[in-house]
Amino acid sequence: EVQLVESGGGLIQPGGSLRLSCAASGLFVSSWFMTWVRQAPGKGLEWVSLIYSDGKTAYADSVRGRFTISRDYSKNTLFLQMNGLRAEDTAVYFCARAPVKFNYNYYMDVWGKGTTVTVSS
Amino acid sequence: QSVLTQPPSASGTPGQRVSISCSGSSSNIVSNTVNWYQQLPGMAPKLLIYITNQRPSGVPDRFSGSKSGTSASLAISGLQSEDEADYYCAAWDDSLNGPVFGGGTKLTVL
């Protein structure tokens, strides 16, 4: 069974750091475009970051310079290092797979259940 | 403010056909394919339509997608109570160099 399981969320003070993990089974995170998407309480979906199969990365303007996406081949795990956290980063963070080779037809077919990040003093 | 624009709500009665619109621009919907996600309360999004009009295995053919110019649509025929959910459109944006989403449409089955 193909599955993604996020972990690492929690309550953190503004300015703090967290590292989210997304453990994969039934798929290899290094073989696909992998994405982080977040959803603030009561709000819609927002793309955060992605890593291409060749290792290149991309970030939303709202997190560029503060968040870093990476992956570990041996652990088959996707990560999101989040530094300089702000109240507006409070959200459920989902990881997802994009089974595509090109950007123009980008879509996400496997999603984790999400992990909750709360930034508050 | 979402890059793609959806109506915040839609409704219909069981058996009815409803349509949800998604408006974008030349940097997203015009030049790239559109996807739709269904999100039930407290759950992760689920892929409903990909590459504008393709259904993943297991998605009923009551769901269909289309696009024309800067707009896309999700149509649901034979509305059922279990279709009550939030629906999001999405597409790659060439200017932002990432996928963008609509603000979501809450579908109520009356």
Interface residues (C-beta under 8 A of the other chain):
Chain A: T35 V37 G44 L45 E46 W47 L50 A58 Y59 A60 D61 F94 A96 N103 Y104 N105 Y106 Y107 M108 D109 W111 G112 K113 G114
Chain B: S2 S31 N32 T33 N35 Y37 Q39 M43 A44 P45 K46 L47 Y50 I51 P56 Y88 A90 A91 W92 D94 L96 N97 G98 P99 V100 F101 G102 G103 G104
